[in-house]
Amino acid sequence: LGPMLALGVAPVQLHTFPWDFVEEGDVLPWEEEALAAMGADPERFINTNDQYSLEVFASADPDIIFFDGRVSTAEDGLIDQLDAIAPTVQTAGARDWRSNILVIADAIGQPEAGEQLVAEVEGKIEAVAEQAEELGAAGNTFAVVSFQPDQVFVCTDQEYGPTDLMLTLGLEMTPEIAELGPNV
């Protein structure tokens, strides 16, 4: 959603996540503000069991479908089924924000805008990294943890977006978490 909004495109449908710090079914506050600024009010649905209804997608009559690449679709032919509704583009999920921006920008016919957005975000990250260094924060440790109603996820994947960002800022993953190995 973030790359789409940053590129000036609002969805007609939106799969939302049950975040524990916003109302269930809502998007993050900055995303809500961007949707409001665009005058967009996409149909929202929460999917908690990883089963998607093709009828729900088809009812929106989309021009294009963006599909999170973290979801395995090879076995069930879901991509082919979605492609029958509208051209379907699979993103990298939260693993690679740069690729997501470029894939989405290319799919909506704005590849140059995607490259510019990546450069702008990288510039902002670099500025924050410089501030972290100046403040003596570089080298401090961090942990990426997600609290869900019945589960706690500790991310040890160094390529996952939030983790990669912290590493880029000069922080170091807490050694006890890094020792856990790939995603816990």
Salt bridges, closest charged atoms under 4 A:
ASP26 OD1 - ARG44 NH1 3.85
GLU32 OE2 - ARG44 NH2 2.83
ASP68 OD2 - ARG70 NH2 2.35
GLU122 OE2 - ARG98 NE 2.69
ASP157 OD2 - ARG95 NH1 2.05
GLU159 OE1 - ARG95 NH2 2.60
ASP164 OD2 - ARG98 NH1 3.76
